[in-house]
Amino acid sequence: MKVKVLSRSVEDATRQRSNDIHKIQRNLDPTLHPFEKAREYTRALNATKVERMFAKPFVGALSGHVDGVYCMAKHPKKLDWLVSGGGDGDLRLWSLSEQKSIWSTVGHKAMVTGVSSFLEGNRFLSCSNDRTVKIWDPTDNSTSLPTATYTGKNAFSGISHHRSDNMFATSGSAIDIWDHDRAEPVQTLNWGVDTINTVKFNQTETSIIASTGSDRTIILYDLRTSQPITKLILAMRTNAIAWNPMEAFNFMAANEDHNIYAFDMRKMDKAQNVLKDHVSAVMSVDYSPTGEEIVTGGYDRTIRLYNARQGHSRDIYHTNRMQRVFSVIYTMDNKYVLSGSDDGNVRLWKARASEKMGVRDYRERAHLEYAEKLKEKFAHVPEIRRINRHRNVPKAIKTATQRKSIMINSRKVKEENVRKHTKKESLPDRIPERKKAIVGVKK
């Protein structure tokens, strides 16, 4: 006669440490858990509600500028440092952890139009409408004078430094390429543009420069041949450019028509993506260090965060006191966003509005990761989608969004009516949304 005996090891039910959770034997057979999906939906709904309840993105305001903040730059290695330039020529170095200014000087006689990434050591570049470019060392306490000064023939509108070489580019009436050791530019690039608004070095393909002009153009230059590569003409002017740090050929262009366009420099006849939702001109754009998200600042006094591969913003930041946003950047750890606006403040925001600051233990991390997966699983459910998308926005933004939606729908109805009452042989081809803003491409 055979007798079956249940045998359980004591070790299987014993905790290694007193803080550990008691081990529970679970049978994962789905037929034994008919209400599992309902429980998971409830958890996903609660997690979505909790996320929106604790969404408080604003961290602090760095005040000190008398005039507006029109340009900012971050240190490539120090997370704590940020430099900003004001409309009154004031330059300030900020400690983000202490949220205060640790160095300042009136560096220019006119508005600071651009500051560049820090060079080797702790130095950085600034340019201004007073036709000067200056190199500063904030750690040198012996003097408040610049390390070097370069004088141009016209006012400068932007500046960008090469990733590794002692070389930088300035924009104005033309693009000038400067060497640290020379008082005059070593190269001058232009392709029939009166005024160049911005210039940006590609940080991966370091010989490529992108610029935007007052004649609604985006021009790419190659320093190896000293020749332009492509000229792209858009329907409206581009205010800012940001290169993707992970994908060398892709960049974003912030446009006056309220949209941000993603382009691939190898195929410029259409946009790779069109990011919408702003209700006024987009003044600044920046990629996250991962290349997966972007942040934009607009003339409508809002900051928007996008997934780089989607068309609508995932979040919108605003305050009652914040005015028109002229400069936005991501911090190098991908956790915070900085904005500079017309009211003279630099504001620090969380990249994820409901993310808890500080250290989390492994159980809390596991719980948050589980909640995130549940939200992804049930993201298509109408109730969760409605709660997740809900944002309290200023009345002016909401009104402008509704008015803009009515205008766009009316335009679409008009186009369809025209096509409906036109002979088939005379019907023009439909223009894709990604090609509508493009007037022409020259090579």
C-alpha positions in Angstrom: 0.0 0.0 0.0 1.4 3.4 -1.1 0.9 6.4 1.1 1.4 9.9 -0.4 2.7 12.4 2.1 3.0 16.2 1.6 6.5 17.4 2.4 7.4 21.0 2.6 10.9 22.4 3.3 11.2 24.9 6.1 13.6 26.9 4.1 11.0 27.6 1.4 8.8 29.5 4.0 11.6 31.1 6.0 12.5 34.7 5.5 16.2 35.5 5.2 15.8 38.8 6.9 13.1 40.1 9.3 12.2 43.0 7.0 11.5 40.6 4.0 7.9 39.9 3.0 6.5 36.5 4.0 6.8 34.0 1.1 3.4 32.9 -0.2 3.0 29.9 -2.5 0.8 30.9 -5.5 -0.6 28.9 -8.3 -0.4 31.0 -11.4 -3.0 28.9 -13.4 -5.3 31.6 -14.9 -8.3 29.3 -14.5 -8.0 29.6 -10.7 -8.0 33.4 -10.9 -11.1 34.5 -12.9 -11.2 38.0 -11.4 -7.5 38.8 -12.0 -8.2 41.1 -14.9 -10.8 43.0 -13.0 -8.3 43.5 -10.1 -5.6 44.6 -12.4 -7.9 47.1 -14.0 -8.8 48.6 -10.6 -5.2 48.8 -9.7 -4.3 50.5 -13.0 -7.2 53.0 -12.5 -6.0 53.8 -9.0 -2.4 54.1 -10.1 -3.5 56.6 -12.8 -5.5 58.6 -10.4 -2.7 58.7 -7.8 -0.3 59.8 -10.6 -2.5 62.8 -11.5 -3.1 63.7 -7.9 0.6 63.9 -7.1 1.6 65.6 -10.4 3.5 68.6 -9.1 6.3 69.3 -11.6 7.5 72.7 -10.4 10.6 72.5 -8.2 11.8 76.1 -7.9 12.5 79.4 -9.5 16.0 80.9 -9.7 15.6 84.6 -9.5 18.4 87.2 -10.0 18.1 88.4 -13.6 16.6 91.9 -13.9 15.7 91.5 -17.6 14.4 88.4 -19.4 16.4 85.2 -19.7 16.9 84.5 -23.4 19.6 81.8 -23.5 21.0 79.0 -21.3 23.6 76.3 -21.4 24.4 73.3 -19.3 27.7 71.8 -18.2 28.4 68.6 -20.1 29.9 66.9 -17.0 28.6 68.7 -13.9 24.9 68.2 -13.3 24.8 71.1 -10.8 25.9 73.9 -13.1 23.9 76.1 -15.4 24.8 79.4 -17.1 22.2 81.9 -18.3 22.3 85.1 -20.3 19.9 88.1 -19.8 18.5 90.9 -21.9 20.5 93.5 -20.0 23.9 91.8 -20.7 24.0 90.0 -17.4 25.6 86.5 -17.2 24.9 84.2 -14.2 26.2 80.8 -13.1 23.7 78.8 -11.1 24.0 75.9 -8.6 20.9 73.8 -9.2 21.2 71.9 -6.0 21.4 75.1 -3.9 19.0 77.0 -6.3 21.1 80.1 -6.1 23.5 82.2 -8.2 27.2 81.4 -7.5 28.8 83.8 -10.0 27.5 86.7 -12.0 28.9 89.6 -14.1 27.6 92.2 -16.5 29.5 90.7 -19.4 28.0 92.7 -22.4 26.6 96.1 -23.2 23.6 94.7 -25.0 21.3 91.6 -24.8 23.1 88.3 -24.5 21.9 86.3 -27.5 23.7 83.1 -26.9 25.8 81.1 -24.5 27.6 77.9 -25.4 28.4 74.7 -23.6 31.3 74.8 -21.3 34.7 74.2 -22.7 37.6 72.2 -21.2 37.7 72.9 -17.5 35.0 75.3 -16.4 35.0 78.0 -19.2 32.1 79.0 -21.4 31.3 81.3 -24.3 28.8 84.1 -24.7 27.8 86.4 -27.6 25.8 89.5 -27.7 24.3 92.2 -29.9 27.3 94.4 -29.0 29.3 92.5 -31.6 31.5 90.7 -29.2 32.1 87.0 -28.2 33.8 86.4 -24.8 35.2 83.4 -23.0 34.6 83.3 -19.3 36.1 81.3 -16.4 33.8 81.6 -13.4 36.3 79.7 -11.2 39.0 82.4 -11.5 38.3 84.6 -8.5 41.2 86.9 -9.2 39.4 88.8 -11.9 35.9 89.3 -13.3 37.2 90.1 -16.8 36.8 87.6 -19.7 39.6 85.2 -20.6 39.4 86.2 -24.3 37.3 88.6 -26.4 36.6 88.4 -30.1 35.0 91.3 -32.1 32.9 90.9 -35.1 31.6 93.2 -37.8 28.0 92.8 -37.0 25.8 91.8 -34.1 25.7 88.1 -33.2 22.4 86.2 -32.9 23.7 82.8 -31.7 26.7 80.7 -30.9 27.7 77.0 -30.8 30.9 75.3 -29.8 32.5 72.3 -31.5 32.3 69.1 -29.4 36.1 68.5 -29.1 38.1 71.0 -31.1 39.0 74.6 -30.1 36.5 76.0 -32.6 33.1 77.7 -32.4 30.5 79.1 -34.8 28.6 82.3 -34.6 25.5 83.5 -36.5 24.6 87.0 -37.6 24.8 88.4 -41.1 26.7 85.2 -41.9 28.1 82.1 -40.2 31.6 82.7 -38.9 33.9 79.8 -37.8 36.4 81.0 -35.2 39.5 79.5 -33.7 40.4 80.2 -30.1 43.8 81.4 -31.0 42.8 83.8 -33.8 41.2 87.2 -33.6 39.5 86.9 -37.0 37.1 84.1 -38.2 38.9 81.3 -40.2 35.8 80.6 -42.3 32.7 82.5 -43.4 29.6 80.6 -44.7 26.6 82.1 -46.3 24.0 81.0 -48.9 22.1 84.2 -49.8 20.6 84.9 -46.3 20.3 88.4 -44.9 20.2 87.4 -41.2 20.9 84.0 -39.6 19.0 83.5 -36.4 20.6 80.4 -34.9 23.5 78.0 -35.5 24.1 74.6 -34.1 27.0 72.1 -34.3 26.0 68.5 -34.7 27.5 66.8 -31.7 27.9 63.4 -33.4 28.7 64.3 -37.0 30.9 67.2 -35.7 31.6 68.7 -39.1 28.0 69.4 -39.9 26.4 72.8 -38.9 22.7 73.7 -39.1 21.4 77.3 -39.3 18.1 79.0 -39.6 17.6 82.3 -41.5 15.1 85.2 -41.4 14.0 84.2 -45.0 12.4 81.0 -43.6 15.3 78.7 -44.5 17.1 75.9 -42.8 20.6 75.4 -44.2 23.1 72.6 -43.5 26.8 73.2 -44.1 29.8 70.8 -44.2 33.0 72.2 -42.7 35.1 69.6 -44.5 34.2 71.1 -47.9 33.3 74.6 -46.7 30.1 74.3 -48.8 26.4 74.2 -48.0 24.7 70.8 -48.3 21.0 71.5 -48.4 18.7 74.5 -48.1 15.2 73.9 -46.9 12.5 76.6 -47.3 9.5 76.4 -45.0 6.3 78.3 -45.0 7.2 80.2 -41.9 10.4 81.1 -40.0 12.2 78.6 -37.7 13.3 79.9 -34.3 15.4 77.1 -32.9 17.1 73.8 -33.8 18.1 70.8 -31.7 20.2 67.9 -32.9 19.3 64.4 -31.7 22.2 63.3 -29.4 21.7 59.6 -30.3 20.7 59.7 -34.0 23.3 61.8 -35.8 21.2 62.7 -38.8 18.0 63.8 -37.1 17.1 67.2 -35.8 14.0 69.2 -34.5 13.0 72.6 -35.8 10.8 74.9 -33.7 8.6 76.9 -36.1 6.5 80.1 -36.0 3.5 78.2 -37.2 3.0 76.6 -33.7 4.6 73.3 -34.7 7.8 71.4 -34.2 9.2 69.5 -37.3 11.5 66.5 -37.1 13.8 66.2 -40.1 16.3 63.7 -41.4 19.2 65.6 -43.0 19.5 62.8 -45.7 15.9 63.2 -46.8 14.7 66.8 -46.4 11.7 66.8 -48.8 9.3 65.9 -46.0 9.2 66.0 -42.2 9.7 62.7 -40.3 7.2 63.9 -37.7 5.1 67.0 -36.9 4.6 67.8 -33.2 1.6 69.9 -32.4 -0.4 71.4 -29.5 1.3 74.8 -29.1 -1.1 77.7 -29.8 1.6 80.3 -30.5 5.1 80.4 -32.0 7.6 77.8 -30.6 10.7 79.7 -29.4 13.0 76.9 -28.2 13.4 73.2 -28.4 15.8 70.7 -26.8 16.3 66.9 -26.9 16.6 64.8 -23.8 20.1 63.1 -23.4 18.4 59.8 -24.4 17.0 61.2 -27.6 13.6 59.8 -26.8 11.9 63.0 -25.6 11.9 66.7 -26.4 11.0 69.8 -24.4 9.7 73.0 -26.1 9.0 76.5 -24.9 6.5 78.8 -26.6 5.3 82.3 -27.0 2.0 81.1 -25.4 3.8 81.0 -22.0 3.8 77.2 -21.7 6.3 74.4 -21.7 5.4 71.1 -23.4 7.0 67.7 -23.2 6.8 65.3 -26.1 7.7 61.7 -26.9 9.9 62.4 -30.0 8.1 59.7 -32.0 4.5 60.9 -31.2 2.6 63.9 -32.5 1.0 65.4 -29.4 2.5 66.5 -26.0 2.4 64.2 -23.0 2.5 67.0 -20.5 2.2 70.8 -20.3 3.8 73.0 -17.6 2.7 76.6 -16.7 2.5 79.0 -13.8 0.6 82.2 -13.3 3.7 84.4 -13.2 5.7 82.8 -16.1 5.8 84.9 -19.2 6.9 84.0 -22.8 9.4 81.2 -22.7 12.5 81.8 -24.8 14.8 79.0 -23.7 14.4 75.4 -22.5 16.9 72.6 -21.9 17.1 69.2 -20.4 19.5 68.4 -17.6 22.2 65.8 -18.3 20.6 63.2 -16.0 17.3 63.3 -17.9 15.3 64.0 -14.7 14.7 67.8 -14.9 13.8 70.5 -17.3 14.9 74.2 -17.1 13.2 77.1 -18.7 14.1 80.8 -19.1 11.4 83.3 -19.7 10.6 87.0 -20.2 9.9 87.6 -16.5 13.6 87.2 -15.6 13.4 83.8 -13.8 15.0 80.5 -14.6 12.5 77.7 -13.5 13.4 74.2 -12.6 10.8 71.4 -13.4 10.6 67.7 -13.1 10.7 65.8 -16.4 8.1 63.4 -14.9 5.5 65.5 -13.1 4.5 62.9 -10.5 8.0 61.3 -10.0 9.1 61.2 -6.4 12.4 62.9 -5.7 15.1 61.3 -3.6 16.1 57.7 -3.0 13.6 54.8 -3.2 14.1 51.3 -1.8 13.7 48.2 -3.9 10.2 47.4 -2.8 9.0 50.9 -3.7 10.7 50.7 -7.1 9.1 47.3 -7.8 5.7 48.7 -6.9 6.1 51.7 -9.2 7.3 49.5 -12.0 4.3 47.2 -11.6 1.9 50.2 -11.6 3.6 51.6 -14.7 3.1 48.2 -16.5 -0.5 48.1 -15.5 -1.1 51.6 -16.9 0.5 50.6 -20.2 -1.6 47.5 -20.3 -4.9 49.4 -19.8 -4.0 52.6 -21.5 -6.6 52.0 -24.3 -9.5 51.9 -21.8 -11.5 55.1 -22.2 -11.7 55.9 -18.4 -8.0 55.5 -17.9 -7.2 57.4 -21.1 -9.4 60.3 -20.0 -7.8 60.6 -16.6 -4.3 60.3 -18.0 -4.8 63.0 -20.6 -6.6 65.5 -18.3 -4.7 68.7 -17.7 -5.7 72.0 -16.1 -4.6 74.7 -18.5 -5.0 78.5 -18.4 -8.3 79.7 -19.8 -6.5 81.7 -22.6 -4.7 78.5 -23.8 -7.9 76.5 -23.7 -9.8 79.2 -25.7 -7.0 79.5 -28.2 -6.9 75.7 -28.6 -10.6 75.5 -29.3 -10.4 78.4 -31.8 -7.5 76.9 -33.6 -9.3 73.5 -33.8 -12.3 75.2 -35.4 -10.1 77.0 -37.9 -8.3 73.8 -38.9 -11.5 71.9 -39.3 -13.1 74.6 -41.3 -10.1 74.6 -43.6 -10.4 70.9 -44.1 -14.1 71.1 -44.8 -13.4 73.8 -47.4 -10.7 71.7 -49.1 -13.0 68.7 -49.3 -15.9 70.8 -50.7 -13.5 72.2 -53.4 -12.4 68.6 -54.3 -16.0 67.4 -54.3 -17.0 70.1 -56.9 -14.0 69.8 -59.1 -13.6 67.5 -62.2 -11.6 64.4 -61.6 -9.1 65.3 -64.3 -8.5 68.7 -62.7 -8.1 67.4 -59.1 -4.8 68.3 -57.5 -2.9 65.7 -55.6 -3.5 65.6 -51.9 -0.6 67.1 -49.9 0.5 65.1 -46.9 0.6 66.9 -43.5 4.3 66.3 -43.3 4.9 68.2 -46.6 2.5 71.1 -46.2 5.0 73.4 -44.5 7.8 72.7 -47.0 8.0 75.2 -49.8 11.1 73.9 -51.5 14.5 72.1 -51.1 17.7 73.1 -52.8 20.9 71.1 -53.0 
